[in-house]
Every structure is written in C-alpha cells, then in structure tokens.
C-alpha cells in the first residue's frame, strides 16, 4: 500500500510540477541528440484524424525502461508516464489541450520488444487549419527519469504531411520518413481519398560547406521526373532511389514525402557509404583518392587515411567508430531531402558531436557548445526553411567568425582526436586565458 501511495504522489509531482510553466523556446532539448547518458529515446508520429482531433503515436524499446520487482510481486515490471500539453505557440499563449496517461505493469520480457501506444489530442474546432506545438514528457516512473520533446504541428493545408499516416501493410505505424526499396507500405489520408498522385524526383545535391563558407547555390525545379496515380488500397513499393511526393491534388505543393537513399539507411554498413562523409576531414587531393567508383579501393584509401590520422590501428578503430556513429545519428535526426550528414546541422554534428544546449522555436534552432560567454563561442543558429518535401530542413547562419574554431576541430580529428565537448572546453579555456593575459588592466584613480 505504501509503495502504491508513493507512486501516486510521484506521478502527480513529476507530471504537474509547481510554479509557472517555462516558455517552450527556453527548454533545453540537447538530450534528443545525445547518445551518452540518455536512456529514454522515444519516437513520435502525429496524424490529424479530423478537423478537431489528432492522434499521437509513440514507440520505444523495452530496454529503455527500468524494471523492478515489488516484494509482493512475482515478476519485474516497469511503469511509463506520459504527459502532454498542446499550445498555439512556443510562448504558451493558449493551452488548447492537455492530459496524461500511465502505462503500468509492463512485464519484463527475456527479449527486447517495442513499447507502443497512442493518445488523442483535441484541436481548436473554431479554426480548422492551424499551427501548434505539442510538448510531450515521458517519464520512467521507476527511476524518475524524464524525456521531453517538442513536436511542431502544421495542419494549415488539407494535404499537409501530418494529414497522412504511413503504416506497414499490417497497420504498424512507420515513424521514419525514409524507407527501403521494395519493402511494402500503405499510406492513408484523413479525407479517405482512394487515390493519390505521386511525383518522383531523382536529384543530386551538394553536401554542406564549412560554417564559415557559403553553401553552393542550389536551384530546384518542382517539375517532377515522373508523375502517376496510385490506389491507396494497395500496398506501395518504391522501385528507384530518390524521393516520392504523395498528394491529393496539385492545388498546393504540400504533401507527404518518402525518401529512399539506400536500403540500410540511416546506418553506414557498406563500403560505398564510407568515403563520402570523409569529405569534411580531407583536402581536395586526399578526397580525390577516396571518391572513386571502385568501392574496394575506396575502403582501402579510407582505411589508410584513418590510420594516418590516428597513428595506430586501435586508435584508428576508435576514431572510425566515433565518427561514423555521428554520421548515423545525423542521418537519424537531420534527414530532409538529402541524407542527414550532408545537411547544415549534420556537418556540425559530425565534427563537433552533440551540443551542450539546444533550444527551438517555430522558426529556428539554437545549438550551444561549452560556455556561450567564452571569447571563443560555439553558438550556431539554424533557420527553418519552408520546403514542401520536408519539415526538417534547416539552414545555418554562416559567419567568418567560425573559421578559427572550425580549423581547430578539423585539425584535431586529423591529429588523432575524437573532437567533442572536452576539446571544445579546452580550446575555450585556452582562448579565455590568452584574452585575460593580453587585456590591459584597469586602474582606479
């Protein structure tokens, strides 16, 4: 009885807290992009079911929760609490809906399994199409560990991406926006339309430039390589690499886009995927030896390069593991119309790792590494780009002020360092020490 009473009190405290609610654009979301020290890593998918309601689907792995056994119980169990609040904006102007649920008595399984669920959120029926921000807090109640995410919702168009739901043929929700060739899926629109138009694009885009340099000019023709109609009663198969834009009609450019880069994406598992991400660390001459069609030769040259950077085999293995792990994480979180590692956020993440602080509003995302008040600041501002194919397209505000810090990071990798927060703090401390040593003292008279 005491245990159950304690859990009830804990749920109340964790879910509702006390005092004024913090504006959402000040919430630190750095844990979303961190691989170390973060246990809960849920996925969310929003589907607008009607003008006044939407479903939020979530998925996580059973090994992300702590299982405990009460003295009177015969098996280990976990408890997951979910709290949500839907606002009209990041400044909390209007609370549209809120609620909480608890998934209790999750029995421990000898094998890993997915924990899935769904909850419904009410929209403002007075305004059919709007933008919202959904704050979701998941809490492992057995250890009081929480995970917060902010999900931006845009249902301003009747064929916005969140008016579609992508599932397997058996109805399991698919959370990623990239999908392997040949694997069947189904796509449902909340209008119940039986046919959809498909626009197919095959494009090559340049990778992101260093943060102090201008990105290469990119022009995009909305004219599709091919267009056809499908019945959404049938399973859909992607046959060619590229991206597929599904629409009800062409009254707007909005729609739902599925990307297919290669079947193992976002993982780096084949020789052909090892070479391209090295462009961030190499000179033009070095990369020319890697950028070849012979994938065996590509891997051989890449191995030589890592061995030269590391100065030894074991160190080289550690560097390869760390770097390509960042590439995969970038693919997981920053994919838009191009692979995640090729984006502006992707290049920063690959070289510097996870930020110390991440804040977000409707239009921008801010990344901070180390001490933002240092004389060597690592503060990056990414602006959201209006893109009919992706709501995850951000562009970096570039500056020549990044040249020195970026050069240090690249040189660190080339000298055998797995460059990250520790090295950034060391560089900031050294720069601040130099600043203090060269600043004339002030005298009072």
LUMKOLVO-16426 format. One line per field, with one value per residue (C-alpha): residue in three letters; x, y, z. Coordinates in steps of 0.1 Angstrom, whole numbers. Each point is the difference from the previous one (the first is absolute). Layout:
N
residuo (Ala; ...)
xx (X; ...)
yy (Y; ...)
zz (Z; ...)
***
This chain:
445
residuo (Unk; Unk; Unk; Unk; Unk; Unk; Unk; Unk; Unk; Unk; Unk; Unk; Unk; Unk; Unk; Unk; Unk; Unk; Unk; Unk; Unk; Unk; Unk; Unk; Unk; Unk; Unk; Unk; Unk; Unk; Unk; Unk; Unk; Unk; Unk; Unk; Unk; Unk; Unk; Unk; Unk; Unk; Unk; Unk; Unk; Unk; Unk; Unk; Unk; Unk; Unk; Unk; Unk; Unk; Unk; Unk; Unk; Unk; Unk; Unk; Unk; Unk; Unk; Unk; Unk; Unk; Unk; Unk; Unk; Unk; Unk; Unk; Unk; Unk; Unk; Unk; Unk; Unk; Unk; Unk; Unk; Unk; Unk; Unk; Unk; Unk; Unk; Unk; Unk; Unk; Unk; Unk; Unk; Unk; Unk; Unk; Unk; Unk; Unk; Unk; Unk; Unk; Unk; Unk; Unk; Unk; Unk; Unk; Unk; Unk; Unk; Unk; Unk; Unk; Unk; Unk; Unk; Unk; Unk; Unk; Unk; Unk; Unk; Unk; Unk; Unk; Unk; Unk; Unk; Unk; Unk; Unk; Unk; Unk; Unk; Unk; Unk; Unk; Unk; Unk; Unk; Unk; Unk; Unk; Unk; Unk; Unk; Unk; Unk; Unk; Unk; Unk; Unk; Unk; Unk; Unk; Unk; Unk; Unk; Unk; Unk; Unk; Unk; Unk; Unk; Unk; Unk; Unk; Unk; Unk; Unk; Unk; Unk; Unk; Unk; Unk; Unk; Unk; Unk; Unk; Unk; Unk; Unk; Unk; Unk; Unk; Unk; Unk; Unk; Unk; Unk; Unk; Unk; Unk; Unk; Unk; Unk; Unk; Unk; Unk; Unk; Unk; Unk; Unk; Unk; Unk; Unk; Unk; Unk; Unk; Unk; Unk; Unk; Unk; Unk; Unk; Unk; Unk; Unk; Unk; Unk; Unk; Unk; Unk; Unk; Unk; Unk; Unk; Unk; Unk; Unk; Unk; Unk; Unk; Unk; Unk; Unk; Unk; Unk; Unk; Unk; Unk; Unk; Unk; Unk; Unk; Unk; Unk; Unk; Unk; Unk; Unk; Unk; Unk; Unk; Unk; Unk; Unk; Unk; Unk; Unk; Unk; Unk; Unk; Unk; Unk; Unk; Unk; Unk; Unk; Unk; Unk; Unk; Unk; Unk; Unk; Unk; Unk; Unk; Unk; Unk; Unk; Unk; Unk; Unk; Unk; Unk; Unk; Unk; Unk; Unk; Unk; Unk; Unk; Unk; Unk; Unk; Unk; Unk; Unk; Unk; Unk; Unk; Unk; Unk; Unk; Unk; Unk; Unk; Unk; Unk; Unk; Unk; Unk; Unk; Unk; Unk; Unk; Unk; Unk; Unk; Unk; Unk; Unk; Unk; Unk; Unk; Unk; Unk; Unk; Unk; Unk; Unk; Unk; Unk; Unk; Unk; Unk; Unk; Unk; Unk; Unk; Unk; Unk; Unk; Unk; Unk; Unk; Unk; Unk; Unk; Unk; Unk; Unk; Unk; Unk; Unk; Unk; Unk; Unk; Unk; Unk; Unk; Unk; Unk; Unk; Unk; Unk; Unk; Unk; Unk; Unk; Unk; Unk; Unk; Unk; Unk; Unk; Unk; Unk; Unk; Unk; Unk; Unk; Unk; Unk; Unk; Unk; Unk; Unk; Unk; Unk; Unk; Unk; Unk; Unk; Unk; Unk; Unk; Unk; Unk; Unk; Unk; Unk; Unk; Unk; Unk; Unk; Unk; Unk; Unk; Unk; Unk; Unk; Unk; Unk; Unk; Unk; Unk; Unk; Unk; Unk; Unk; Unk; Unk; Unk; Unk; Unk; Unk; Unk; Unk; Unk; Unk; Unk; Unk; Unk; Unk; Unk; Unk; Unk; Unk; Unk; Unk; Unk; Unk)
xx (0; 28; 17; -31; -7; 36; -4; -32; 17; 30; -22; -17; 33; 17; -29; -13; 29; -5; 4; -3; 5; 33; -3; 6; 27; 22; -3; 34; -5; 36; -8; -18; 33; 22; 10; 16; -18; -35; -21; -34; 0; -37; -12; -32; -23; -29; -30; -29; -32; -25; -4; -2; 23; 33; 17; 35; 17; 31; 25; 29; 21; -6; 37; -4; -20; 10; -18; -4; -18; -21; 3; -35; 4; 12; 16; 18; -21; 4; -22; 0; -17; -9; -11; -9; -9; -11; 6; -6; 36; 33; -9; -29; -26; -28; -2; -22; 0; 19; 0; 20; -1; 20; 10; 4; 8; 22; 14; 37; 6; 31; 4; -1; -34; -16; -22; -26; -30; -22; -19; -25; 3; -28; 5; -18; -32; -6; 31; 2; 36; 27; 35; 7; 28; -4; 21; 3; 17; 6; 11; 14; -18; 22; 30; -16; 18; -17; 3; -15; -7; -17; -19; -10; -33; -10; -35; -4; -6; -25; 29; 27; 24; -18; -33; 16; 9; 26; -3; 11; -26; -10; -6; 31; 9; 32; 19; 28; -4; 26; -8; 17; -6; -24; -14; -38; -18; -34; -9; -33; -14; -25; -24; -5; 11; 5; 26; 31; 23; 37; 28; 34; 33; 36; 24; 36; 7; 34; 10; 1; 29; 21; -19; 22; -5; -31; -19; 0; -30; -28; -28; -29; -26; -33; -7; 1; 19; -32; -36; -26; -31; -3; -27; 7; -20; 31; 34; 26; 35; 28; 20; 27; 22; -12; -30; -37; -25; -36; -29; -38; 3; 22; -20; 31; 35; -7; 0; 17; 36; 18; 37; 20; 38; 12; -16; 22; -6; 6; 28; 35; 5; 14; 33; -16; -13; 34; 16; -24; -2; 38; -3; -3; 34; 21; 17; -10; 29; -7; -36; 7; 16; -32; -26; 1; -24; 21; -14; 28; 25; -21; 1; 37; 8; -24; 18; 33; -12; -14; 32; 20; -23; 0; 37; -10; -25; -18; -3; -12; -28; -12; 0; -18; -26; -6; -1; -24; -22; -4; -8; -27; -15; 0; -19; -24; -9; 8; -12; -19; 1; 37; 17; 3; 38; 0; -21; 11; -9; 16; 35; 1; -11; 25; 29; -9; -24; -31; -6; -1; -32; -27; -30; -27; -28; -23; 26; 35; 21; 29; 30; 26; 32; 18; -1; -20; 16; 36; 21; 0; -38; -14; -36; -18; -33; -20; -31; -28; -6; -35; 3; -30; 20; 12; -7; 35; 20; 22; 27; 29; 7; 36; 28; 37; 3; -3; 32; 25; -21; -9; 37; 9; -27; 11; 36; -10; -15; 29; 24; -18; -26; -36; -10; -28; -11; 31; 22; -23; 1; 38; 2; -23; 20; 32; -15; -14; 33; 18; -27; 6; 38; -1; -28; 15; -9; -23; 12; -21; 11)
yy (0; 24; -7; 7; 32; 12; -7; 20; 30; -4; 1; 31; 18; -11; 7; 34; 15; 33; 37; 16; -20; 7; 15; -27; 19; -1; -38; -17; -29; -10; -35; -7; -1; -15; -37; -2; 3; 0; -30; 9; 4; -1; 7; 20; 2; 25; -7; 24; -22; 28; 38; -1; -30; -16; -32; -1; -34; -8; -29; -9; -31; -20; 3; 37; -5; -12; -32; -6; -26; 9; -23; -14; -4; -30; 18; 31; 29; 35; 31; 27; 33; 24; 36; 22; 37; 15; 37; 24; 12; -3; 30; -20; 25; -24; -35; -20; -34; -19; -34; -29; -38; -27; -33; -22; -37; -3; -35; -7; -22; -21; 16; 37; 12; 32; 19; 18; 21; 29; 28; 25; 38; 25; 29; 33; -8; 37; 2; -30; 4; 13; -4; -13; -13; -31; -5; -37; -12; -37; -11; -34; 0; -26; 24; 34; 5; 22; 7; 32; 6; 29; -11; 27; -6; 17; -8; 33; -19; -28; -21; 9; -28; -7; -7; -32; -32; -25; -35; -35; -22; -14; 34; 7; 37; 9; 29; 8; 19; -21; -35; -29; -9; -29; -1; 4; 27; 17; 37; 13; 35; 13; 9; -36; 6; -32; 14; 20; 17; -8; 23; -17; 19; -12; 28; 4; 28; 12; -6; 28; 24; 9; 24; 30; -6; 6; -31; -8; 15; -24; 3; -24; -5; -11; -18; -37; -26; -20; 2; -27; -10; -28; -16; 2; -32; -18; -4; 25; -10; 24; -12; 26; 21; 36; 16; -6; 28; -11; 24; 1; 26; 28; 28; 6; -14; -15; -38; -29; -10; -33; -1; -30; 4; -36; -30; 1; 37; 16; -25; 0; -36; -2; 10; 25; 20; 3; 25; 30; 11; 3; 30; 22; -11; -2; 22; 1; -22; -25; -3; -6; -33; -10; 13; -30; -25; -29; -6; -23; 27; 26; -20; -7; 37; 9; -25; 15; 35; -10; -18; 31; 22; -23; -12; -35; -28; 0; 38; -1; -25; 23; 31; -19; -12; 34; 19; -24; -2; 38; -4; -25; 22; 29; -22; -9; 35; 24; -17; 22; -1; -12; -23; 14; 1; 22; 28; 31; -16; -32; 15; 17; -32; -22; 22; 13; -26; 6; 36; 10; 19; -1; 23; 4; 22; 0; 14; -8; -25; 12; -22; 9; -19; 6; 36; 24; 30; -12; 22; -31; -6; -30; 12; -11; 13; -21; 15; -22; 0; -2; -31; -20; -32; 2; 17; -8; 23; 26; 23; 13; 37; 0; 23; 4; 1; -38; -4; -3; -24; -21; -3; -11; -27; -14; 0; -18; -28; -1; -2; -30; 16; -9; 36; 9; 19; -7; 14; 30; 9; -3; 23; 25; 0; 6; 29; 16; -4; 17; 28; 7; 0; 26; 23; 31; 3; 28; 25; 20; 35)
zz (0; 9; -33; -20; 19; -6; -37; -2; 17; -23; -31; 12; 7; -32; -22; 12; 20; 16; -10; -34; -31; -18; -35; -25; -19; 31; 6; -4; -25; -3; 13; -33; -19; 27; -1; 34; 33; -15; 6; -14; -38; -11; -35; -7; -30; -3; -22; -3; 0; -3; 1; 38; 10; -6; 11; 14; -4; 20; 0; 22; 9; 31; 9; 5; 32; 35; 12; 37; 21; 29; 31; -6; -37; -20; -30; -9; -14; -14; 0; -26; 5; -28; 3; -29; -5; -33; -5; -28; 1; 19; 23; 15; -12; 0; 15; -24; 17; 26; 17; 14; -2; 18; -15; 30; 6; -31; 6; -7; -30; -5; -34; -10; -12; -11; 23; -21; 7; -11; 15; -15; 3; -6; -24; -1; -20; -6; -23; -23; -11; 23; 13; 35; 22; 21; 31; 9; 32; 4; 35; 11; 33; 16; -1; -5; -33; -26; -37; -15; -36; -19; -31; -24; -16; -33; -13; -20; -32; -6; -14; 26; 8; 34; -18; -13; 19; -12; 12; -8; -19; 34; 15; 21; -1; -18; 17; -23; -33; -18; -12; -17; -36; -7; 36; -1; 20; 0; 0; 14; -3; 25; -28; -8; -36; -19; -25; 4; -24; 1; -11; -3; 2; -4; 9; 10; 26; 13; 36; 25; -1; 31; 23; -10; -38; -22; -11; -36; -19; -3; -25; 0; -27; 14; -32; 8; -19; -2; 13; 4; 20; 26; 19; 37; 5; -14; 16; -13; -11; -7; -31; -4; 23; 4; 16; -5; 6; 7; -5; -3; -28; -12; 16; 21; 3; 34; 4; 16; -12; 4; -7; -10; 1; 4; 18; 31; 6; 25; 8; -15; -9; -35; -15; -23; 30; 17; -24; -5; 37; 1; -22; 31; 13; -32; -25; -36; -9; 28; -9; -37; 10; 19; -24; -24; -14; 11; 35; 11; -10; 18; 33; -4; -4; 28; 23; -9; 8; 34; 9; -9; 21; 30; -1; 10; -7; 33; 1; -36; 9; 28; -23; -28; 24; 15; -33; -18; 31; -3; -37; 8; 27; -24; -25; 27; 11; -29; -31; -23; -38; 4; 24; 35; 1; -32; 16; 19; 34; -12; -7; 34; 18; -19; 9; 35; 13; 21; 12; 37; -5; -27; 0; -27; -11; -29; -24; 14; 19; 22; 9; 27; 7; 33; 14; -21; 17; -9; -23; -23; -2; -18; -5; -32; -13; -24; -18; -11; -37; -15; -21; -15; 3; 36; 33; 11; -23; 19; -13; 21; 5; -13; 13; -6; 38; 0; -21; 28; 22; -30; -10; 35; -1; -34; 10; 32; -20; -23; 30; 15; 22; 2; 1; 23; 30; 21; -28; -5; 37; 0; -30; 16; 33; -20; -20; 31; 18; -29; 0; 36; -4; -28; 14; 16; 37; 11; 27; 23; 8)
***
